[in-house]
Amino acid sequence: MTSTSSENRAFRAADLGTLVVMAWSGEAPGGDMPYLLAYTLGDGAEGPEGSIKAVEALLESNDLPIGGDLVDGAARPSLPVSLLVEAGHAVVSMPGFNAQCTPPPEWLEAVAERGFAYFVFTSRPWPEAEPGKPIEPEALAVFAGADETLNAAAHIVLPARSLRG
C-alpha cells in the first residue's frame, strides 16, 4: 500500500497581519458591478511571506480555490463565506475572518440592484493601502487588476443578505 501526504498548512491568525476590505463599483454589462477586495498589509508576525502563506491557508481551509474557478455563492449554500449589507455597511464573514467596511453610495446601489458582490480575496500584500489612508482610483485599478493580484486570489460571487431578509 502506498500513501502520499499532502502539505497541510496550518492557519495562524497572527500570521495574517492586518487584513483590509474595500468596496468600489465599476462599469460592467448590465450596469455597475459591486466589487469587494480583501488583502493583507503583509505585516503579520512572519512578515510579508508569512502573511501570504497565512492568507493562502485561510482560503484553502474554507474551500476557496486560489487563482482558480469563480465560486458562485448562490449555487453553494454551504459556502462558509457570507456578505451582510445593512445600514450602509458591508460585512464579510468566514471562519477565521470577519471584516466590515463602509462602501460608497454607488456600491450600495449596485449591490441592491444585482443582489450580490464580486469578492476578490488575494494573498498578495498591499502595504501601501492602509486603512484610513486615501487610495487613488488609479492605484486601486493597478493593484486590483494586476495578474499578480488576481492569480493569487479566490474569486467569489457573494449573495448580499440583509437583516430584513
Secondary structure, DSSP 8 states (H G I E B T S, - for coil): ------------HHHH--EEEEEEEEEETTEEEEEEEEEE-S-STTHHHHHHHHHHHHHHHTT--SSS--EETTT-TT-S-EEEEETTEEEEEETTEEEEE---HHHHHHHHHHSEEEEEEE-S--TT--TTS---HHHHHHHHH-HHHHTTEEEEEEEEE-TT-
